[in-house]
Every structure is written in structure tokens, then in C-alpha cells.
Amino acid sequence: MTKPEPARPPARTDISAPVAEADLRASDADRERVADLLRDAYAEGRLNVDEHAERIEAAYAARTLGELAPLTRDLPAHRSISFEKPPVGAGGPAPLPPARQESPSMVAIFGGASRRGRWRVGSHLRAVAVFGGVEIDLTDAVFESPEVVIEVIAVFGGVEIKVPENVSLHGGGVGIFGGFDVKEQTAADPYAPVVRVRGTAVFGGCEAKPRKGKKLKEWVRKQLGT
């Protein structure tokens, strides 16, 4: 009788085998780099509002470099995007930290609320200050929309808004035994984002103004052909 051959052990996967670049896990910096390129393309008119929003959402949800690459593949000016990491000690500026995702609402009741630094600002913000104060600093924010509308309600409280000096600032509100002061300005660059402030201050106040010396960094406004 022929003895059966012993069962062969399952094939072992070589964990030392190189991983294709497309299968490498994407970092926050990789996702942020693609998001910046998409914002540039939107500012240049290469993407419409829906395309920009869809691709931005896909960029922040991407898990691998292969999922990020198609998002800029059809953008002529951005074909040279590379995910290769520069060697240690190489020259050039250090990469910026990823921008924070924040709630579109800020509320301060008998207290204070402040938002500053690198955070992603969408098309709409709401600030409510009741016997408290709210500070909104957009000078280092990452603008994801060409227009930001800030709705303010201040009751026995105050709201302070700071914007980069190279964006447009417009708006105004109603002050009832209070003040509503928006220092309007129009940016020289037609591609610059627009911040619009509106609302009501009752026994309170709202002040919106540009911050001198602080310019928007996260929205490239290059004209075509330059």
C-alpha cells in the first residue's frame, strides 16, 4: 500500500518583500499635500464646486498613496506630484502640520471660546456669545471654500474676528445697545477668498478686522500661464 504523502505546510508570505508605492499607507502630510493642490486647482478654475468638494472629501478619507494619486491625475499643472520623502537633512522648509478639523459652531456662555492656528474652515461658521467671548482667528487657517460666511449672535458678550490682510472682508450687522464693527476691505487679487460677517449684537459687540502682517498661505492664487 502506498503511503500518503505528508501534507505540505501552507506557503509562507515573505514579509520582507517590498511593498508597491501605491499600497503604502498615506500620512496626514500626504493627504494635506493633495488637498492643497486641489484648492489650487479650484482657485484656477480647473475644478467646479462639486468636483472640488468631492475630491477634498476623498483626499482626507484616503488610506493609501494609490487612492490619492488619481485625485490630481487629470490636472495638467499638478502631474509632477510625488510622495517620495526627502532625505534626512535635506534643505527646504519643514512641512506644515496637518490642519485640524473643527466644528462649524462656536458657543461661549458665561465663558470664552477661542480658535486659532492651523484649522480647516469651510463655507459657514456660527459664533454665539452669551455673557461670554468668542475669538475667531483665520490668519493661519486653511480655507476650503472661496467664501466664508460667519453668523454672529452676541448677547451681553463679544465676538472678535481676525482675517489675513490679503483676503476680502465684507458684511455688517445690527447693534442693539451694542456695536457691530466690520472693517471692510477688498483684496487686490480676484481669486482671494471672501469673508462675510453678519448677525446681531444685543448689549454686546462684534469686531471683524484684518490682521496686519498676516497673509493667507493656504490658498495659491497664481494666474494661468504664470
Residue pairs with C-beta under 8 A, 6 or more apart in sequence:
20 66
21 65
21 66
21 83
22 64
22 65
22 66
22 69
23 64
23 65
23 66
24 64
24 65
24 83
25 63
25 64
25 65
26 62
26 63
26 64
26 65
26 67
26 68
26 83
28 98
29 95
29 98
30 65
30 68
30 83
31 59
31 60
31 62
31 68
31 98
32 96
32 98
32 99
33 81
34 59
34 62
34 68
34 71
34 72
34 81
35 56
35 59
35 60
35 142
36 218
36 220
37 72
37 75
37 78
37 81
38 47
38 52
38 55
38 56
38 59
38 71
38 72
39 52
39 56
39 142
39 143
39 144
39 218
39 219
39 220
40 77
40 78
40 219
40 220
40 222
41 47
41 52
41 72
41 75
41 77
41 78
42 49
42 52
42 146
43 146
43 191
43 219
43 220
43 221
44 77
44 191
44 222
44 224
45 224
46 75
46 77
47 55
47 75
55 71
56 144
58 67
58 71
59 68
59 71
62 68
62 71
65 83
68 83
69 81
72 78
72 79
72 81
73 79
86 92
96 118
97 118
98 118
99 118
99 119
99 120
99 141
99 142
99 218
100 117
100 118
100 119
100 120
101 119
101 120
102 115
102 119
102 120
102 121
104 122
104 124
104 125
104 126
105 125
105 126
105 127
105 128
106 113
106 115
106 125
106 126
106 127
106 128
106 134
106 136
107 113
107 127
107 128
107 129
107 134
108 128
108 129
108 130
108 132
108 133
108 134
108 157
109 128
109 130
109 131
109 132
110 130
110 131
110 132
111 132
112 132
112 133
112 134
112 135
113 129
113 132
113 133
113 134
113 135
114 134
114 135
114 137
115 135
115 136
115 137
116 135
116 137
116 139
116 140
117 137
117 140
118 140
118 141
118 142
119 141
119 142
120 141
120 142
120 144
121 138
121 141
121 142
121 143
121 144
121 145
121 148
122 144
122 145
122 148
123 144
123 145
123 147
123 148
123 149
124 148
124 149
124 150
124 151
125 136
125 148
125 149
125 150
125 151
126 150
126 151
126 153
127 134
127 136
127 150
127 151
127 152
127 153
127 154
127 159
127 161
127 199
128 134
128 153
128 154
129 152
129 153
129 154
129 155
129 157
129 158
129 159
129 204
130 153
130 155
130 156
130 157
131 155
131 156
131 157
132 157
133 157
133 158
133 159
133 160
134 157
134 158
134 159
134 160
135 159
135 160
135 162
136 150
136 159
136 160
136 161
136 162
137 162
137 211
138 148
138 161
138 162
138 163
138 164
138 167
138 195
139 162
139 163
139 164
139 211
139 214
140 214
140 217
141 218
142 218
143 167
143 193
143 216
143 218
143 219
145 193
146 193
146 194
147 193
147 194
147 195
147 196
148 193
148 194
148 195
148 196
149 196
149 198
150 161
150 171
150 195
150 196
150 197
150 198
150 199
150 208
151 198
151 199
152 159
152 161
152 173
152 180
152 197
152 198
152 199
152 200
152 201
152 206
153 199
153 200
154 178
154 199
154 200
154 201
154 202
154 204
154 205
154 206
155 201
155 202
155 203
155 204
156 202
156 203
156 204
157 204
158 201
158 204
158 205
158 206
158 207
159 199
159 201
159 204
159 205
159 206
159 207
160 206
160 207
160 208
161 195
161 197
161 206
161 207
161 208
161 209
162 208
162 209
162 210
162 211
162 214
163 169
163 195
163 208
163 209
163 210
163 211
164 210
164 211
164 214
164 215
164 216
165 185
165 210
165 211
165 212
165 213
165 214
165 215
166 187
166 188
166 189
166 192
166 215
166 216
167 187
167 192
167 193
167 194
167 195
167 210
167 216
168 185
168 186
168 187
168 192
168 193
168 194
168 195
169 182
169 183
169 184
169 185
169 194
169 195
169 197
169 208
169 209
169 210
170 182
170 184
170 186
170 194
170 195
170 196
170 197
171 182
171 184
171 195
171 196
171 197
171 198
171 208
172 180
172 182
172 197
172 198
173 180
173 182
173 197
173 198
173 199
173 200
173 201
173 206
174 180
174 199
174 200
174 201
175 200
175 201
175 205
175 206
176 200
176 201
176 202
176 203
177 202
177 203
178 201
178 202
178 203
178 204
178 205
179 201
179 205
179 206
179 207
180 199
180 200
180 201
180 205
180 206
181 205
181 206
181 207
181 208
181 209
182 197
182 206
182 207
182 208
182 209
183 208
183 209
183 210
185 210
189 221
191 219
191 221
191 223
192 216
192 219
192 221
193 216
193 219
195 208
197 206
197 208
199 206
